[in-house]
Amino acid sequence: MGIYNLSNAHYLQYDLEKLFAEFDELYDLELTLDSNLAKSKIFLPKSTFWASPEAHSFFNKLIPKIKSLHKDMYGIVEAIIREKDGKFEPMKLQDRFKYFRQFRLLNNQFKHFEVREAQIDVNAMIINIGHEPQIVEVICQFKYADGKIENFSWSIFILLFLLILESYRVIIINRE
């Protein structure tokens, strides 16, 4: 019987299966030749007022899952690239993959609780306010030292993760 070997990247298959199942709980992923979309499947409980304490509590309870998924994705990317390239060079990845800088910064924020390059806030955006279902989108706001502000749906990091795995030939995405 095979035992999970922390030194063998082959065993990351189990981690990937877990992550994909968790992605599926949160987002509908549509990966085609023309576009990559991640549509939120996170809904406020029925008849919850979007600005109520209940809605805030719902969102705050979601954040540990997002943090865990993000750190897992980053760790898997780092492990795969170390395995394939022999070293992990985040700055080169920032040049190669759009949003990798923000992916790295948010990972550092979640792991170390501070990032020198930017102040990062994670917020909720409610879509379809006052109608059912009220969709929750997780938004990351990056405020850089130069005054620039960028807002991204957290789902772009799932799409980035999949793109990196695809480009390193870890997964094959059927884009039909």
N, C-alpha and C positions, 0 to 999 in steps of 0.2 A: 504494500500500500504506500502510495506517494505521500510524503509529509511536506507541507508548505515550506519551501526553502527560500529564506529571505535573500539569499545571494543569487537566485536564479530568476531572471526577468520573465521566464516562461510562466511562472506562477502568478504574474500580474493579471492573467486571464480572469482569475476569480475576483480580483479587485475591479476590473473593468466591467464584468457582469453585474456586480453590485452597483457600481456607478450608473450604468445604463438603466438599470431598474429604477434607481432613484430619480434620474432625469425624467423617465417616463411618468413618474408620479407628479412631477411639477410642470412639465412642458410637453407640448406636441411638437416634435421636430419634423420639419419638412425640408429635406435636402434634395435639391434638384440640380439639373445642369445650369439652370438660370439663376437660382437663388438658394440661400440657406436661411430658414426661418425657425424661430423657436417661439411658439405661442404659449403663453402662460395658461396653466390649468389650475392655478391657485385661486380659489374663490372664497370671498368672505362668506361666513355662514349666512343663511337666508335671513332677511329682515334685520341685518346689522347695519346701523347707520355708519357710513364710511369714516366719520370723524369722531366716533364714540370711543370710550375707554375699551370696549370689547374689541373693536377693530384694531386699536393700538396693541392690545394684548395678543391678539391673533398674529399680527405682524411680528411682534417681538419674539414670540415663540417659534416663528419660522427661521429667524436669523441663525440660531445654532446649527440648523441643518444646512443652510447656505454656507456658513463658515466651514463646516466639516467637508462638504462637497468640494468647495474651492481648494482647501488645503490638500485634499486627496488628489484632485485633478493635477495640481501643481507638482505634488510629489511624484505622481506617475509620469508626468512629462519629464521631470528631472531624471528619474530612474531610467526611462527609456532612452533619453538622449545620452546619458552617461554610458549606457550599454552599447549604443550604436556608434557614437562619436568618440568615446573614450574620455570625454570631459563635458562639462555643462557650462556654457558661456552665455549667460542671459543677455548680454549686450548685443551679441550677434543675432540672437533670436528676436530681439526688439527690431533689428533692421530687417529681418526676414518676414516676421509675422505682425501684421497690424494688430494692435491692442495687446501685444505681449507685455509692453511696459506696464500697462494698467493691471494686467493679470498678475505680474510680479509684485507691483506695489500693493495691491489688495491682499495678496498672499502674505506679504510682510506685515501689513497692518493686522491681519487676523492672527498671525503668529507672535508678533512682538509688541502689538498694541500701539506702535508709533511708526511713522514713516517720515523721513526728513524731506523727501522730494515733494510731498503733497499732503494736504489734509483731505481725508476721505470720509465721506458720510454715506451711510446706506439708508435709503428711504423707501417708502412705499408710494406707488402711484396707483390710484384706484381708477379702473376703466369701467365705463358703463354705470356711473354713479346714479343711484336711485332706481335702477332696474336690475332684474335678476338675470344672470348672475353678475355680481360685482367682481370683476377680475382684479387680482392683485399682481402688480408688476414690481419686481425688486429693482430699484434704481441706485446706481453708485455714482456719487458726485465727487469728482476729483478737483480740488482747488490747489493749483500749483503756485510756487513761490513768485513766479512772474506775473501773477494775477489772472492767468488763464483759468477758466472753469470748463470742465467737460462733464456731461452726464451720459451714462450708458446703462442700458438694461443689463442686469447681471447675466442674462441669458447669452450675451455675446461671448462670455467666457466659456460656456458649454460649446458653442459653435467653434471657437478658437481651439479648444481642447480636441475636438473631433478633427479639425483641419490638421493640427499637428500630428495626431495619431495617423491620419491618412497619409500625410506627406512622408512620414517615417515608415510607412508600409506596415503599421501595426494592425490597422483595420482597413477594410474595403467597404466603401459606401456605395450602395446601389442608388444611383441618382436618376433613375428613369421616372 
